[in-house]
């Protein structure tokens, strides 16, 4: 297993509070990759009126919620598996598949590797190359796939690079995986932020391939990490049956069910989020591209990876500088294949983004 250094995660504000003596409520986290608009206004206005939901058990099949998600994601509700956050689903899938050897496209989120290792499996990484701007070379990648691999893990758009694989490319990958009996887990946590979401999402492929499962959640796009509401989409009904047999009933509480049904139907909030992220993503990428001290990589998600080119400029230095101004960026030296010349930050309001630009570009 690759060794990961200790680092500050977007949820580690208490730790930062202790070290830097800054109240966590005063810190703006550009590290958490959460929607800057906060939770859905419709949810804020109406959830309290549904408080009586906690007096009864939720429907253990979650039919109403799954129908809302199916309409939102444009799929069949029978293809949807509910989970207590996507993290629980990652764990369940790996327990079910029990891969002896998994291939992960990296650098990426470390939870995949951790869960595979806990299940006794071995992880291999296929490294994205910096000289290609961390864009996948699909020809070379598919040539590396073989029958010794049980599971392929792809984060799309990828964290931390923010690059994305189109559905056309994903189909080519799935074809090769099918030939080699490889199951594919695609994490689409950030796909809803993408400008070309319809060209990226693999949801339509679940109607044609039974070797793919797609993970999504409400933590990032709907700014509700504490809700712990995740879901997966797959066309493999045998796989769904096996997961539901293993999964504890009522892993999602009654209020989370109500909240999900409200959020997925808040069309104004969804559109405002996409408009904000689209505009700030283009603006921030342009600003950093114009400064020779930085190399930003074309982002598809609601965050951007930046390489630091100036002598003496390091990720820990910029992290420290930003946190002292009550802003938190991600030091990417903890990711596989990256070092202390990379930072990542998400897109917030224009005002906050300008404040971060001023801090970093000083």
N, C-alpha and C positions, 0 to 999 in steps of 0.2 A: 504494500500500500504506500502511496506517496505520503510524505509527511507534510502536515499542515501546521503552520505557526499559529499561535494564539493571535486573535485579532478582535477588533471591535465590530460586532455585527450591528445592523440597523436597529436591533431591539435591545442593545446593550447600553441604553442611556443611563441606567443606574450605576453601572461600572464607571462610566465617564464622569458622572456626577461626583463620585467619590474621589476620583483621581484629579480632576480639573477644578473641583469646587464650584461647578456651575450647575444651577438647578436644571434638572432634566426638562422641565416645562419650558425653559428658555431656549433649548437647543432645537434648531431646525435641521432635521435629518435628511440630507441629500443622499444618504446611504441606503435607506430602507426601500427605495423604489416604489413608494406608495402614492396613489393619486393625490395631488396637492389640493384638490377640491374638497377633500374629506368625504364623509359618508353621504349617501344620497339624501337630498333634502326631503324627498317623498318619504323615505324611511324615517328620518328624524321627526317628521310631522305626524306619522301615523303609527309607529311601533308601540307607543305607550297605550294606545287604544286597544291593542291586542294582548295586553298583559295577562288576560285570563287564559291565554293559550297554555300557560304553565300548569294549569290545574288538570290537564289531561295528557296522556301519552300522545306523541305524534303518530301518524300513520306509519307503521314500520316499513311500508313499501314506498313512502314519500311520493305518492302518485302525483299530487297537485304540484309539488315543487319540481319534480322531474319533468312534468309537462311544461312548466314555465321555462326551465332550462332548455328543453328540446326546442321550443319556439325561438328562444334567444340564440341558440347555437346552430339552428337549422338542422336538426337530426331527429331521429325517432326516440321517443321517451324510453322505450325498452332498451335502448343502447346506453343508458345512463346509469352509472353507479355512484351513490352518494358516499361521502366520507367526512370524517372529522378533520377537515383540512387536507390539502393534497399530500402532506407529509404522511398521514396515516395510510393513504392509498399507495404511496410509494412503498411503504413497509409491507402492506398486504400483497401487493403484486410480486415483490421480490420473494416473500415467503412462499407464495404459490408457485412461481416459476422456479425458484430455488436454483438460480444459475450457478454453474461451476466456474464459468468464465464469462465475464461481461466486458463489453467494449463501450467506452464512454468518449464522446467527442469533447475535447477540452481545449482550453481551460473552461471550467464550468462549476456549477453549484456542487458543494462537497457532500451533500446529504445522500446522493445516489451511491457514492463509493462507500460511505459509512454503513448504509443498510445492506449493501451486497456483502461487505466484509462481515457484518454481524451474522449473516446467514451462512457464512463459511465459504463464500465465493471469492474468486480472484478477479481483480479489475485490471484491465488494460486501458490505456488512453491512446486515442488517435489525436495527435496534437495539430491544431489549426496553426497555420504558419503566419507569422507577422508580416513577412514580405508579400503575402497575398491579402493583407489587411484582415486576416483571420476569416477569410471567406473559404468555405469548404471546396477543395478540389475533388469533385465527385467521382471523376474517372479513377484517380489514384485511390481514393477512399474505398470504393466498391471493389477494387482489385485486392484489397486487404481482408475482405470478408471471407470467412470459410466456416466449415462445419464444426470447428472446435469452439466457436462462439455460440453461447446460448441466448444472450440478451444484448441488445444494442440500446443505449440510452442517448437521447438527443434532446437538448433544451432549445426550443425554437419559438421566438427569438432567443438567442443564447445569452446567458448571464455568466460573465460580465461583458462580453464583446459587443453585444447588442446587434450582432449580425443575424440574418435569417436565411433559412432554406425555403425555396418556393415549393409549392405542392407538386409541380412538375418534376423537380429534382427528387423530392421525397418518394414519388412513385417509382423512380428508377432504383432508389435505395431499397424500397420494399420488395421490388421484384427480385433483386439479388438476395435479399434476406430470406425470401420465401424459398428460393432454390437451395439455400443452405440451412433451412430450418431454424432461423433466428427470429426470436420475438422482439418487437420494437416498442419501446416506451418513449413517447414524445411528450415533453413537458411544455405546454402552451400557456404558462402563467402570464406571459407578457404579450401574447398575440393580439389581444384586443386593443392595445395601444398602437399597433402597426398601421402605417398609412395604407398599405396594400394587404390588409388582413385577409381578404378573400383569396388572394394569390398565395398566401402563406399557410393558412390553417389546413391541417390534414383531416379535419372532420369528414369532408366528403369521401375520403378514401376508406373510411370504415365501412362503407357500403360494398366495397369490392375486395378488401383484404381482411383476413381474419387473424393476422399476425401483428396487429397494431393496437395499442391502447393510448389514449390521449388524456393527459392530466390538465385540469384547470382548477381555479379557485376564485375566492372573492377577496383575498388579502390585499392584492396590489391594485387591480383596476377599480374595485369598489371600496377601497380604503377601509377594509374591515378585517384586519388580521386577527383581532380578538374574537371574531365570530366563529372561527374555525369551521368554515363551510367550504368543502371542496367537492369536486366531482370528476368523474372520468367518463370517457366515451369510447366504446368499442363495438364492433359488429359481431364479435365472437361470443355467441350466446352461451356456449359451454364454459367459457372463461368467466362470464358474468355470474353464472350459476355457482361456479366454484368459489368465487370471491364472496358472494352473498352467503354461502354456506359457512365460510370461515369468519365473516365479519360479525361483530356483536350487533344485536338489534339496537335501534335507537341511539346510534352514535351521534346523531344530530338532535339537539334539543328543540323543543316546540317553538321557542322564540326565534331561533336561527332559521327554522323552516319558514316562519312568517316573514322574517327579514329578507330571506332569499327571494320569496315570491314577489315582494315589493320592489326590491332592487333591480331585478332582471327586467322589470317592466317600466322603469323610470327612463323613458326615451330621451327626455330633455337633458338629464344628467349625463347619460351615455354620450350624447352628441357634444355637449359642452366639454367633456373630458377629452374627446378625440380632437376637437378644434384647438383646445389649449395646448395639448401635447404636440400636435402637428406643427403649430406655429413656432413654439419655443424650441422644438427639436431642430427645425431648419435654421432658426436664428442662432442658436448656440453652436451648432456645427459650423456655420459660416464664420462666426467670430473666432473660434479656436483655430479654424483652418487658415485664417489670415495672419496668425501669430507664429513666427518661425520657431518659437520655443516649445511648441506643442504639436502633436500629431493626433488629431481625433480620428476615430474609425467610424465609417458611415453607420449611424444608428437606426435600428428598426423599432426598438422598444422605447420605453419612457426614460431611458438612461443612456449615457455615452461613456465609452472607454477612451481614455486619453493617455498617450505616451508622452513622457516628459523628456525633452531633448536638450534643455539648457544644462550646462555644467553646474554641478552642485544642487540641482533641483531634484528632490526625491519625494516619494510618496509619503513617507513619514513626516517630512518637513512640512508639506502642504496640509497633511492631516492636522498637524499641531497648529499651524497658522490659522486654519479655518475654525477649528474647535475653540480656539481662544476668542474668536469672534462669534461664537455660539452657532456655528454651522458645522455639520459633520459630513465629510466625504469618505469614500471607501478607499482605503489603502489596499491596492490589489496585489501586493507582494505575497499574500497568503494563497493566491490561486496557483494551481499547477501551471507551469510554463511561463508564468509572469514573474517580474521582479520588482524592485523598489523604484522603477521608473514608470509605473502605471497607476493611475487613479481612475475611479468611476464615480459619477454623480448622476442623480436623476434630475428631471426637469420639474421645476416648481412654478410658482407664479412669476411673471415677468420681473416684478420688483425684487423678489428674492434671488432670482437668477442673476440679475444685474449686480446684486450685492456679492454673490459668490464669484462672479467674473472679476470684480474689482479686487477681491481678496486674493484670488489665485494668480491674476496677471500683474500683481504689484511688482 
